Amino acid sequence: MSGALDADQAALNVVANNVANANTSGYTEETPDWQQNAAITVNGVSTGDGVSETGATSQRDRVLEERLDQQQQLASSSSTRLAALQDVQALFTPDSGSSSSTAGDIGSDITKFFDSFSSLEANPTNDALRQDVLSTASTLSGDISNAAASLNSQRAALDQEATGVATQVNSLTSALAQLNQQIQSTSPDGDAGTLEDQRQQDLSQLSQLIGINQVTTENNGLSITTTSGQTLVSEGQSNQLTTGTVNGVTDIFLGGADITSQLASGGGQLGGYLTARDTDIPNALSSLDQLAYDISTSVNAQNNSGTDLNGTTGTVANPLYIFNEPTQVSGSAAGMSVVMTDPDQIAAAGAGDGTGDNSNATALAGLASQTIVSGQTPANFYSNFVTELGATISGVQSENTAQNASVTQLQTQNNALSSVNLNDEASAMTTFERSYQAASQVFTMLNTIMASALNLGEQTTVS
Amino acid sequence: MRVDPNYLTTLVGSLDQVQSNEQQLTSELSSGVSITSLSSNPVGAGANVLLLNQIQQDDSFTSSSSLVTGQLQVGDSALGSVVSQLTQAISLATRANNGTMNSSDVKSIGNQISGILDEVQTLANTSYQGQYIFAGGQTSSAPFSTSVATSPGVTTYSGDSDINYLEMPNGQKIQLNVPGNQIFSGSGSNNVFAALNSLVADYSSGIVNTSQAVSDTTALSTALNYVSQQRVTLDNSITRLSSATDAVSNEQTQLTSAQTNLMQADVGTVSTQLSLNETQQTALEDVIAQLGSSSNDLFSKIQG
């Protein structure tokens, strides 16, 4: 009989533990395990021998948890990438058209720069119009080079973040390797309870950081590889990620092999950081570089082929360059600047023409409608650039929304199974309490029967 | 099936989402701009770049054209004066050629024509904002000068035949000047200065060689007609420029309204959305208050 009381007491302890851990992150609800005691057979009559409480089982679905982890990897990759892209798009806020909003808008800068040549057509010798060409040129080059500098520093910041994530991954994989060892030695055959809770908690954190695959091994061990198959944890052994600088950015190595590009597509925050750092920002930068390079070289060449206000035509030795002449496309945006200081050097007149001629100013203004940037006009190129950038961001945004919804759904499913529901616990507590009361009631009854038997029907001291 | 016991967290998540929507809508309302970032409407943002490009080009053309109109009008009025001066010279020459004048009258006519020559040369050297408008591309120095070292005198042109054009946003070109050599010293009998110089020489002595003088007078008439023809080019440019400016500012108005439609937040729609979101928010808050109240907890029902 005392077995029933013990079992109920143990079950109540399990409930108390559940209630106490209701808000502990990673805690999995436990339910008491009951075992019917072996029946005793006396004279061929089999009599039940009560119940034992043999422990508690965590309410866990490993498959569901793994699916949640995988979806978490995708969602955290896209939300990290989205955050980085939102910083990028802040540099290219659409110009609403009001004069205050045009500041810093490269599209308006391009138009104004070429328009300044159109105005110069009207009066090619006018000093104010010439000065205007140089000032719009420096606004254009300033805005392009600022945007490029901001992109470069955003890239450097992402690089730092990625390195930080690699360090966190290393500490988590070490912790997981240790947990594996403990679990394999303490509960090779079944759920490891709180140790397993910790392991799942670590796996869930690791899934936020990096894309992983989990493989269960013998004795309840676990191997973890990156999505592309490099081993991070092999049961009790963890392999550390190392970092090194390659081409000016931090690459990530595992066992001597550079796995940066695999990690970029793998998922997790690291995937998001690396994608933004190695794909999205370089794409934006290379568009700006192309724009800066083609505008600089075309305008320089055209200006160099005309005659300036001093009657001079540009030569190889003494070129009439408005912009710093770039030598290669890469880095053109960051290096774009105005080198011309004397507005008289703007070659409005055609080669050999008088200084009152405007044919070269017309040609310079005409560059705006010529396909000088990658087969497109400068304004079209910029328009396509912002459309593409916006479309990429909008795509990542919808991807992220969908993935987050899926994470929420899986999280809800998992919570429904594994979280502590206080109402359930209250009901279980009442059940076990009643059961305990019932068992103790049996004792009272037995006591009364025994007393009656001992007193043989007489009122005596035994009660 | 068991429900997720953390439903309150999920509801609070929805509440956050509703509030972030409200914030976005409020910022659209207060700024009046619907496309606040590239990703909110990528295609719109790209179209906006092109629309603004066109609007600014139109704007720039409108201000250029007002600059140029001044120059064209100065040129046109100079040529107008040239025509009236030449008409006067022809009538003077015709009077001198009819053989009824004494030599001092002829000389005086010669002097008057010489004065007209100076006047026409001054007009041919007209400048606008410091630039000589009949000098082709050599606008920095006066294009015409007359030497009287020989008889008849010789007027030389030091400009060139350069023609400037103003390009419209649609690529059409409007001629901005007519070089002086084309107006005043055209080929053959179209040379104003040669005719004037000859007439000055014809009358300088007081004795008129009638046949020579008549033929020189005829040459001046021909040259005058030619100047009038050249003036038409400038008049055409003024007319074209004025209609082009009108067309461009019409286009600009249309483009600006298209751009405003593209970028401007529709206050009606945004307000409706905002009000919907607010209703949602209130509903969510009520639900959360209901579910979160401790009377729903089974523990509170258990009698101690």
Interface residues (C-beta under 8 A of the other chain):
Chain A: L85 Q86 Q89 A90 F92 T93 P94 D95 S96 G97 G107 S108 I110 T111 K112 D115 S116 S118 S119 E121 A122 N123 P124 T125 N126 A349 G350 D353 G354 T355 G356 D357 N358 S359 T362 A365 G366 A368 S369 A379 N380 Y382 S383 N384 V386 T387 E388 L389 G390 A391 I393 S394 Q397 T408 Q411 T412 Q413 N415 A416 L417 S419 V420 N421 L422 N423 D424 A426 S427 M429 T430
Chain B: M1 R2 V3 D4 P5 N6 T10 G13 S31 V33 I35 T36 S37 L38 S39 S40 N41 P42 V43 G44 A45 G46 A47 N48 V49 L50 L52 N53 I55 Q56 Q57 D59 S60 F61 S63 S64 S65 L67 V68 Q71 Q129 G130 Q131 Y132 A135 G136 G137 Q138 T139 S140 G159 D160 D162 N164 Y165 L166 E167 G171 L176 T256 Q259 T260 M263 D297 L298 F299 K301 I302
